[in-house]
């Protein structure tokens, strides 16, 4: 995932519920998902980082604010809260437990689990859904293209 951020310019302003001057993407995947929401005729309205959910972080034993990447209401009436993350961040870290990298990834994983549990509860309380969209999800939905090139067949030497 390319890591960059910027301001997204909403094309269909009537479909955006929130501050039109502060629609910020924090990855190319978020930007692509915003474009998809903006152009999709099945989306009644959408917003980005306008829904704030309190969550308890087990590590520091304090409450924090979680800004959901997307809130989407479809024409069917269905409302979905969406978090966009690389697939590897949805899995527990692997590798040597004695490295700083492992500890950092483990703490981030715990924080994500705490956020996602709070978001799921928040959504269910309102009869909404909470979904995590990874690169695999975005590819299946046609939001991004699979940029991986197929492996070339290796000729066996006799």
N, C-alpha and C positions, 0 to 999 in steps of 0.2 A: 504494500500500500504506500503510495506516495504521501509523504507527510507535508502538507502545506495548508495554509488557511487563507481565507479572504472573505469578502462580502459578496453575497449572492444577490443579484438584481432580479426581483420577482417580476415575471412577465404578466401573469394573470393576477393582478393586484386584488381582485374581488375574491380570489380563492385563498388568500393568505390571511390568517387570523393572528395578528400580533403587530409588532413594530417593524414596518417595512424597511426602515433605515438601519436595522440591526440584525439582518439575517446573515449569520456567520457560519461558514463551513470550516471544518478543521481537518478535512482530508478530501482527496479527490472522490472517494466513494460517497461521502456526505453530499458533496456538490452534485454528483450524478443523481443521487436520490432526490435532491431538491428539484433538479431539472425534471425528473420523472413525475414528481408530485405536481409541479407547476403545469405540465403539459397533459397529464393523464385525465381524460374526460370522466373516468370513474371516480376521481377524487373530488369530493364536494368542497372540502377545504383542508388546509394543512398549516402547521406552524413548526418552527424550529427553536428549541431551547426556551420555549415560552411556558412549558409545564415544569414546575419545580416540585420535587418530591423529597421530603426529609427522609434520611436513612441513618441508621446507627452503624458506625464503623467499629467492628469488634476489636481492632488493634488499638485504637486510641481511646476507646470507650466514650466517644462523643457523637453527637448528632451533626450531620452535615447536610448540604443541599445538593441534590442530584438534578441536573438540567437534562431532561430527555432530549435526544437528538431530534426526533420527529413525533408529532402527533398528527395522525391522518384520519379524517372522517371521509368514508366512502359514500357514494350516492345511495347505497343500500341501507345506510344508517350505522353501519359498523364503524367503531372507533378503535384505532390501534396506536399504541405507544411503541416507538421503535428506537432501539439502540443499534448503532452501526459499529461493528468491531471486527478486526481480523480474527479469523477462526482460532489461531493459536492463543489468543487472549481469552477464549471461552473454555480452555482446558487447563487443568492444573499444570504448573511448570514441571519440567523434567530436568535431569542433570544432577550434578553434584550439589548436595544440600549445603555445602560449606562455602559456596561462592557468593559474592555480593550480588551477582546477577540473579542467582536463584532466589535469594532473600527478597530482592526488589520485585521480581516477578511473582513470588508467593504473596507478598503484601498487596500487590496490585490485583491479583486473583481474588483474594479475600475481600478487598474493597468492591470489586465488580460483583461478587456474589451477594454482598450486603446491599448494594444498589439495586440489583436485579430482583432480589427478593422483595424489597420495598416497592419497586415499580410494579411487580406482578400483583402484590396485594392492593396497591392503589388502583390499578386497572380493574381488577376483579370487583372491588367495592363499587365501581361505577358501571359494571357490565361491559367493560372494554377488554381488549386483549393487549398483552405485552409481548413483543417479539424482538429477538436479536437477529439482525441481518448481518451475515458475514459475507465475504467475497463470493462464497458458493451460492448464497441466497441471491445476491445481486446479479450474478451471472444467470442463474435459473430464471429470474424475473425479467431478464433482458435489459437491466439497468446499466450494467457494464459488460464489456466483452471479455472473454477469456483470452488473455494475452500470452498464455503459455503455448509455446510451439510444440507440436507433437515430436516425440523423440524419433530420430532416424533409426531405421533398422541397421543393426550392426551385422556385417557379413562375417560368418564364422570361417575361420581359417581351418583348412584341412591338413 
